[in-house]
Amino acid sequence: MLALEPYAGVDPLRFEIPTTDGRLRPAERAGEFRFALMGSPQRLTAYRIAGVRPNGGPPTDLLLAELAEGTSVAGVFTRSRTAAAPRYPGPA
């Protein structure tokens, strides 16, 4: 099991992330998952998005982990059934 470690990047901790329906939702960089893959150090940045209502249910916090652009991983979900699912904002 991977531990969520403190975020060590240079981007702001709090920001707004665009959703698939064009809105902006408050988010924060919750930390990073660090691990080795075939001997090479890797990291995934985890984002916390508060007040998400999956399938119209009660609000809950959501933790997302970002895969770097160009990463290919078998079995990763690439589509969401939620109309307001956050999407990667892309490079600045």
N, C-alpha and C positions, 0 to 999 in steps of 0.2 A: 504494500500500500504506500502511496506517495503522500508526503506531508505538504501542506500548503505553507510555503515559506514567504517571508515578507517580500514585497515588490521592490526590486532593485533597479528598475529602469529610470529613465529621465522624463518620461511623459507625466503629466499631472495625474494625481491619484483620483480626483473627481472630474467627471466630464459628462457630456450628453452623448448617447449612442443613438444613431438613426435606427428606426424600426422598418420593417417591410411595408408598413402602411404610410411611410413618409413622416411620421412623428419623431420627436426626440424624447428620449427617456433618460432620466438621471441614472448614472452608473458610477462605479468606482473600481479601480484596480485592486482586487482583494489580495493578490499575492501571485506567486509563481510555483509551479510544479517543476522540479528539476530532476533529471534522470539521465542515464546513459543509454544510447542506442548503438549497438555494434561498436562500442568503445568511444563513441563521440558524445560529448556533453550536449544535452538538449534542455529546453525549457518551454513551458506553456504558461502564458499569462492568463490568470483567472480574473473574471469580472463579476462583480456582484451587482445585480439589478433588483431593486426593491419594488414590491407591490405588483408583481406580475400575477395575472389571473388566468392560470392555465384552464382552458376549456370552460371559461366563465365561472370557475370556482372561486373560493375565497382568495384574497391576496396573499402571496407568499414571496419570499426572496428566491432568486434564481442565481445559480453560479454557472458561468460559462467559461470554457477554456478555449483560447484562441490557437489555432494552428497557423503557423507562418505561411504566407502566400507561396504557392508552389509546392507545398507539402502534400504528399499523397499517402494516405493511411487507409488500409482496407477496413471497412465496417464503420466509418465515420458518417454520421448523418449529415447530409448536405441540404436537406429541405426541411421546412417546418410546417406543421399543420396549424400553427397559431398565426392569426392574421397580423399580430403585432410583435412577431418575434424579432429580437435584435439582429442586426446584420453588421458585419465587419465594416468599419468606416473607411478602411484603406489607408495608405500612407498619406501623411500631411503634405 
